[in-house]
Amino acid sequence: MGLLVDGVWQDKWYDTSASGGRFVREDAQFRQRIGGEDDRYPAESGRYHLYVSLACPWAHRTLIVRTLKDLQSHIDVSVVSPIMLENGWTFVTEEGSTGDIAQGHALMHQVYSAAQRDYSGRVTVPVLWDKQTSSIVNNESSEIIRMLGAAFDDLTGNHLDLYPSALRQAIDDWNSRIYPAINNGVYRAGFATSQNAYAEAYAEVFAELDHIDAHLAHHRYLCGDTLTEADIRLFTTLIRFDAVYHGHFKCNRQRLEDYPNISGYVRDIYQLPGVADTVDFSHIKTHYYASHGTINPTAVVPLGPDIDYARPHGRAALAEEPAAA
């Protein structure tokens, strides 16, 4: 995982020396919005392009919302290679990338440089690209899914609301809990370089998983019987947990399969129409185990676990009463 400094690529891992061994994630820098007040980015079919990794949970969110909102024919996608080494994310088709179908670049950092020649910062996915202005609209996944969830409704006629007004406070509350403890928490555990930093993150991950499992004993989704963006944001971490985070990131108190309610919840969302097609365990495991040399220097990719996410989940029969986090 490298970065650009004044437009020049540097192969540089995260420096945890000044943070007590703690992994600190940088904020996204491109934060424009489709349908924003200045109307620079109107919702138009074929204008926007997503750059994603099938391995990355943050990018995975955007693919799920794109599918649930029937945006496949309106927003096309380039998928990077699962292996991320000295050149960062690449478009090596022999490794499973689609290639950069929007611009023809070989490296993801070239997409950032095309948008801003002197860009300084991490080169991450997802990226929402505007073909008309040759610029990055946004590279913050939570904002991209919010846009995909609402901005194109008049174009597609799909009015599935993943952020309904009546549930917004509850959704925001769940997001504010889940991001630090779970979404970013597994990375804080896996990328920690001190025992104390790892133990701190590990404890927070499982404290929140325990809380969620107890909540899901009585509610089908986080906000009762309504699927929301909070569920999508949580799901993309959970679907990777037993395959990657349990072993590779040392979050090994227990598997999610050992949780009576979370395990069914994951299968419930996995079985929603189109969601399973966005899950690629080959890309997921290859990326983490073959890209993080400081954690897994042999780059050997495990064959397991063997989990059937298509088996019945029984979640629809739960009492459907909304509750706050």
N, C-alpha and C positions, 0 to 999 in steps of 0.2 A: 504494500500500500504506500505509494509515493505521493508526491505533491508537486505542484507548479509553484515556482517562485519567480515573480515578474515574467511569467510566460516561459520559464525554462524548467524542464522536468528534472526532478531529483528523486532518486530511489532512496527514500528515507522513511523508516518505521516510526511509530509513535514514540515520543520521548517522555518517559514517565519519571525521569530522575527528579524533576522539580515538583512532583505531585505525590510524593510518598509511595510510589509504585502504583498509583491509581491511573487507570485509563480515563482520559478526558476527551469526549467527542467534540469536534468543532461544529459550530453552527453553519447551516447552509447559507450561501451568499446571494443566490439568485431567487428573488422572492416576488416576482411579478405575478399577476393573476389574469386568467382568461375571464373576460367580461368585467374587468376592473373599471374603476371610475374614469380613467383616461381613455378607455376603449381602444388601446393599442392592440389588444389581443382579443378580438371578437371570436365567438364560438362558430367555427366554420369547418365543414367536413373536408378532410384531406389536408388541412393546413398544418396540423401538429403531429409530432413524432415523439415516441417514447424510446429512450435508451434504457435498457434494463439488464440485470443479471438474473437468471433463473435461480441462482444460489442465494441471492441477497434478500433478506426478509423485508427490507425497506422497499426495494423495487417490486417485490412480490405483491405488496399491497396494491400497487397501481394496476397490475395485471388482473387481479381479482375484481377490482371496481370497474375496470374497463370491460370485463366480461359480464358482470352483473348488470351493467348499464347499457349493454348492446352497442358498445363503441368500436368493436373490432373493425368494421368497415369504414370508420371515420378517422381513427387514429392508428397509424401503423407503428411497427415496433422493430427495433434492432436489438438483438441479444448478444451480449459480449461472451467471450470464452469463459468457462468456469475457472480456469487457472489464472491466477493473478500473481505475477512475480516482479522482476525488476522494472518492467515497463508498465506496471499497473494493469488495469483492465484493457484487454486487447480484443481484436476482431478476427481471431484465427479460426477460420471455418473448419479446419481439420480437428479442432478441439471442441467443436460444438457450437461455435458462434454462427449467427446468420450472416455475418458481415455487416458493415455499416451501410444499410440500404438507403439511407437518406443522403449521405455525403461521400461515402467511399473512403473514409479514413481507416487507417490500420490500428490506431490507438485511441483509447477514449480521451486521453488528455488533449488530443488534437481537436476534439469537439469543443472542449472548454476554451482552447486558444482561438478557435474560429469565432467564438462568441465574444471573447475579450482577450486581446493579444497580450496584455500584461497581467493576466490573472494570477493571483497568488492564493493558494489554498489546496485542500485535498480534492482529488478527482474522484467523485462518488457517483453512484447511480441510486435512484432513477434520475433521469434528466428529461424534462419536457421541453422539446425543441420546436421553435417556430420556423417553418420552412420559408415563409414569406419575408421575414426580416433577418433571417440567418442569425438567430440569437437564441439563447437559453431563456425560456420564460421562468422556469422554476426548477430547483433541484432539492426541494424539501418535500419528502414523501407525504407527510401529513397534509400539506397544503395542496399537493397534486391530487390526492384522492378526494379532497373536499371539492376541488374544481370539477374533476371527472364525475363526481356524484351529483352535480347540480347544473353546471354551466351549459350542458348540451341537451337538456331535457326537451326543449322545443324542437330541436333538430331530430332527435331519435323517437320521441313519443314515449320514452321509457321514463316514468316518473317515480321509480323506486327511490324512496327517501332514506338515505343512510344517516342523515343528521336532522331528524324531525324536530320541529321547534319545541314540542312538548317534552322532549327527552334531552334537550341540549345540555342542561345543567348536569344531568346524570352522566351523559356521554363524556362531557368535559372532566367530570370528577374521575371517571374510570381511566380516561387517557392520562390524567395527571398522576395517577397511581401506577399504572402499568408501564409507562415509558421508563421512569428511572429504575424501578424494581425488577422488571422483567425484560422488556424490549432492549434496553441498554444494559440492564443488570447482568445478563449472561455475558455480554462483552466485557463488562467491568470485572467479572470473575475470570474470564478466559484470557484477557490481556493484562491482568494485574502482574506486576513484577515484584511484589512483596507479599509475605504471608498475611499480614494484617489487612492489606487492601483486598486480597482475594477473600479472606474470611468475612469481611464486611459485606462484600457484594453477594457472596454465597448465602449468607443469612437473610439478606433482603429478598433475594430471589425466592427462597422457599417459604419465607413468611408470607409473601404475597400470593404464591401458589396455594398455600394452605387456605388463605382468606378466600380466594376465588373458588376453590373446590367446595368450600362450605356454602358459599353463595349459590353455586350452580346446583346444589342439592335441591333447591326449591324454585329455580328460575331457568328456563331453557337457554336464554341468552343473558348477557350482562345486564341488559335493561328490560328484563321480563321476557315477553314473547315476541319482541321486535328485534330483528337483526339490525345492528347499527355499525357505523364505522369503527366503534370501539372493539367490536368482535373481530373485524377484519384485521385491525392493528395487532390484536393479541394473537390471533390464529397464526399469522405468519412466523411468529416466534415459536409458538407451541408445536407446529408441525415439524420443526427442525430439532426440537428438544431431544428426543430420544436418539435420533440419528447422529446428532452432532454435539449439542451443548452438554449432554449428560457425560460424555467421555472426553471429548476434545477440549471443552471449556471447564471441565472438572466440576460441573454442577451435578454431582453424583449421589446426593442423599437418597434419591429415588427417581425412578422413571415416571413419566407422565402416565404411562400405562398402569402404574400402581395407584393412581388417583381414581377413585370410583366415579367421580363426576366429570373431571376435566377430560378423561379419556373418551367418554361418550360425546362430550361437547366438541372435541376436535373432529371426531368422525362425522358429527352432525353437519358442521360447516364444510368439511371436505366433500360431503355428498350433495351439497347444493349444486344445482345445474351449472356446469362449466368450471367449477372450482378445481376439481381433480386434475383437469387438463392444464392448470397453471402450476402444478406441483411436479417438480423434476428432481427426484432424489439422486440421480446420477450427477447432475450439476451441483446439487447441494453438497453432497459428500466429497466430490472431487475438489470443489473450491476450497472448503475449509481444510481438509486433510493434506491437500497437495500444495496449497498456497502459503500456509503459515509455518515457515521453516523454523522459526524460533520455538514453536510449540510441538511440531511433529516433523523433525528433521529428516526422517526417512521418506516422507511423502507417501507412505503406504496408506491406502484408502480401505477402510473396513468394509466387509461384505454385508454385515447386518446393520441394524436389526431387521427382523422379518415381522412386520406389523401389518395386519389387514385393516386398512382404514375404510374399506367398503362394507365391513360387517355391520349388522344392525346396531343402532345406537340407543333407541328407546327414549329419546329426549322429548318427543312431541307430546308425550303423555303427562309431562310435568305440569304442576299448577302454574298458571301463567299470570303472575302478578308482578308488575314492575316494582323495583326497589332501587334506592340510591346506593352508591358505593359506600 
